[in-house]
């Protein structure tokens, strides 16, 4: 998952072609080689060669014959995805719960469940909870007849995806630093399939790029900003960018005010996420208005013209615009998507950020970087994990 550079080498092209073909099988059902060739602009010979590879691995299967063309001739052989040939296990370890999903190869959810965990649970306790989920649904290898393609685990923290080592997790300080989660999962879960561990936001960004608003873009920055803080998933050339030390995307810890005394959970001061803390924002406006307010209340009041709340939001708008301007100058991405609690449909906030970004940093240069607030069509993290599992596997 760390590989993100280089040109279009032959193996990369073959993997990309397989991915395009598998996407069609996932979405179109039973299709012919001719249909695929026309859709993805490949030769029939190339399509048939890839089909042969997929048949050998039992990923696709014959499903009958199609209709003859207007000119007559043989009826084309149809193939479909053998979606129940293998299954994908996905886990999202959140602050107070673990969300679990079992998916087939068409990325259809077969089972979805959630189990509560204590705040700052030790990782050994989390593995026990993961085992409970598997045992509850009779999904341990000894009881489940269908093999697993992979087990994907999304965590809140900085993760070296190649080794499965969690460098640091603000959510779970009990994990310490440089904790090899993959090694513990390999032993604790007793699965025979590969286990992958990565940051949830990177996995989510990958899913957004493959099936969501970022589809068709090679360079993407997905920002999630809300109660938990601020983080980002970055894709370059359609691949997850982790950085040399697996710290990419930690934009919540950009120091936007070196003189600030506002402490951050990371141990520093003046960090972006600390300065736009939702709790601090609500405490301030609740005190000024002399009544408790929710975030939704505040956003509605701002859109209705409330001066006090707009003045408080103006500083948050400025901080967002500063951070986003830095991102544009660093990465120059094709699209930036903002999700989370701060993407809740507040027109005053969203319009303010978009307008201020346009005049900050090189304002005379035309920059066509769409800034999209996504509060309705977000791609689920576990869906992104399932897609990533498929794409990793089919790089043969």
Protein Blocks (a to p, Z undefined) as FASTA:
>chain_A
ZZogdcddfklmmmmmmmmmmmmmmmnopadfklmmmmnopafklmmmmmmmmmmnomac
cebjcdddfkgpjddddddddfklpccddddddfkbccdddddfkopafbdcdddddehi
afklmmmmmmmmmmmnopafklmmbdcfbdcdddeddddfknopafbafklmmnogoiaf
klmmmmmnopabdcddddfklmmmmmmmmmmmmgoiabdcdddddfkoccddddeehiac
ebjnopghilmlccfbfkbcbdcfkopahiaklmmomklmmmmmmmmnopacdfklmmmm
mmnopaklmmmmmmmmmmmmmmmmmmmmmnopabdcdedjklnopaklmmmmmmmmmmgg
hilbccdddddddfklcccfklmmmmmmmmmmmmZZ
